[in-house]
Amino acid sequence: MFSHVMIGSNDIERSKKFYDAVFAAIGGKPGIVDPKGRIMYLHNGGVFMVTKPIDGKDAHHANGGTIGFAVNDQAEANAWHDAGVANGGTAIEDPPGVRDNGKVKLYLAYLRDPDGNKICAMKRM
């Protein structure tokens, strides 16, 4: 369905440190910086990119939007969350754990990245 996800950042170096850490925690490789200064992460068949906005204005996060990263298990979600907090992210919502709505059981861990984007690690149980 998606070809890629790209978010804006006001500080590419800070974002690279943060996303390199959270992707390493789930078995990913450090981001590749292209000639335009954008960071690209290739992981499990997906593409995630971080860029300064091309219009030259400040990057802003979406209120109500979430970007979810699939993880293999609860331990990987916890490592992802810990790496994010240790590298400039902010823990948000409930602590990492199981959410059960009666139909679907998920293990979720939520963060805001250093630019305020809401991201989560998710394992369907």
MARMAR-267149 format. One record per residue (C-alpha): residue number from 1; residue in one letter; x, y, z. Coordinates in pm, 1 decimal. Example, Ala and Ser with C-alpha at 12.3 -4.5 7.8 and 13.67 -1.06 7.14 Angstrom:
pos  code  c1  c2  c3
1  a  1230.0  -450.0  780.0
2  s  1367.0  -106.0  714.0
REM end
This chain:
pos  code  c1  c2  c3
1  m  0.0  0.0  0.0
2  f  273.2  249.3  88.9
3  s  583.4  321.5  -113.5
4  h  750.8  504.3  176.2
5  v  696.4  733.5  472.7
6  m  878.6  1066.8  494.7
7  i  873.1  1307.6  787.3
8  g  1021.0  1651.8  832.0
9  s  1292.6  1749.1  1074.6
10  n  1446.1  2078.6  1178.8
11  d  1772.6  1907.9  1278.9
12  i  1882.9  1624.1  1049.7
13  e  2188.4  1533.1  1259.0
14  r  1975.5  1500.2  1575.4
15  s  1717.6  1294.6  1384.9
16  k  1984.2  1063.3  1244.2
17  k  2118.5  992.7  1593.4
18  f  1765.4  917.0  1719.5
19  y  1649.9  702.5  1424.8
20  d  1981.8  517.5  1392.5
21  a  1934.5  411.9  1757.5
22  v  1570.1  305.1  1730.9
23  f  1629.3  113.8  1406.7
24  a  1939.3  -56.3  1552.6
25  a  1721.9  -173.3  1843.9
26  i  1498.8  -363.1  1599.5
27  g  1776.2  -500.1  1377.5
28  g  1798.6  -214.1  1126.7
29  k  2102.3  -44.3  981.0
30  p  2205.3  319.8  1018.1
31  g  2037.3  563.6  783.9
32  i  2188.7  653.2  448.9
33  v  2220.7  1026.9  383.1
34  d  2154.7  1110.3  18.6
35  p  2307.6  1403.7  -175.5
36  k  2010.0  1625.2  -80.1
37  g  2075.2  1563.6  292.2
38  r  1775.2  1334.5  345.5
39  i  1812.2  1026.3  565.1
40  m  1681.2  694.8  430.6
41  y  1619.6  378.0  632.2
42  l  1554.6  50.7  450.3
43  h  1415.8  -214.9  683.8
44  n  1198.0  -523.8  637.6
45  g  1091.4  -413.1  291.2
46  g  989.6  -62.3  399.5
47  v  1140.8  280.3  337.5
48  f  1136.9  552.3  602.8
49  m  1286.5  893.0  527.2
50  v  1362.4  1210.5  721.3
51  t  1413.8  1545.4  548.1
52  k  1422.0  1918.5  602.9
53  p  1105.9  2059.5  441.6
54  i  1171.0  2153.3  79.3
55  d  973.1  2476.8  117.7
56  g  1234.5  2608.8  362.8
57  k  980.8  2648.0  645.0
58  d  997.7  2474.5  983.4
59  a  896.7  2109.5  1008.1
60  h  582.4  2041.9  1213.2
61  h  444.2  1713.2  1338.9
62  a  93.5  1592.0  1264.5
63  n  -152.9  1604.9  1551.7
64  g  -345.0  1276.7  1549.5
65  g  -99.0  1103.7  1316.5
66  t  112.4  804.0  1415.5
67  i  378.0  612.1  1224.1
68  g  398.1  250.5  1337.1
69  f  702.3  25.4  1306.1
70  a  649.5  -351.6  1314.2
71  v  862.4  -539.9  1565.6
72  n  915.2  -912.7  1618.1
73  d  831.3  -934.4  1987.6
74  q  781.7  -747.7  2312.9
75  a  1153.0  -742.0  2393.2
76  e  1227.3  -572.3  2060.5
77  a  952.6  -312.9  2125.1
78  n  1100.1  -240.8  2467.6
79  a  1453.4  -209.7  2325.4
80  w  1318.9  26.7  2056.9
81  h  1145.1  238.6  2320.9
82  d  1450.3  247.4  2548.6
83  a  1678.9  343.7  2257.4
84  g  1443.3  623.7  2160.5
85  v  1424.9  770.1  2511.0
86  a  1804.5  745.7  2547.0
87  n  1853.7  936.1  2220.1
88  g  1627.0  1237.1  2257.4
89  g  1279.3  1089.4  2226.0
90  t  998.2  1129.0  2477.5
91  a  787.9  844.2  2616.7
92  i  418.0  921.4  2567.6
93  e  81.1  765.9  2642.7
94  d  79.0  448.3  2851.0
95  p  407.7  265.9  2914.3
96  p  494.7  -6.9  2663.3
97  g  257.7  -298.3  2707.2
98  v  -35.3  -505.7  2589.0
99  r  -349.6  -331.0  2467.8
100  d  -651.2  -559.8  2443.9
101  n  -975.5  -427.1  2300.3
102  g  -1148.2  -765.6  2313.8
103  k  -1094.0  -838.5  1944.1
104  v  -727.8  -763.0  1888.1
105  k  -436.1  -785.7  2126.4
106  l  -135.6  -565.0  2050.8
107  y  190.7  -488.7  2222.0
108  l  256.5  -115.4  2175.8
109  a  530.2  129.9  2270.4
110  y  485.2  500.6  2188.1
111  l  736.8  783.6  2152.8
112  r  764.1  1134.6  2020.6
113  d  1082.7  1178.7  1820.8
114  p  1298.7  1488.0  1881.9
115  d  1086.0  1687.3  1633.7
116  g  758.3  1582.7  1797.4
117  n  646.9  1317.7  1547.4
118  k  442.4  1041.5  1711.9
119  i  582.7  696.9  1640.0
120  c  516.4  352.7  1782.7
121  a  653.7  1.1  1782.7
122  m  381.1  -261.4  1742.9
123  k  358.3  -638.7  1765.3
124  r  28.5  -807.5  1682.8
125  m  -22.3  -1088.2  1930.5
REM end
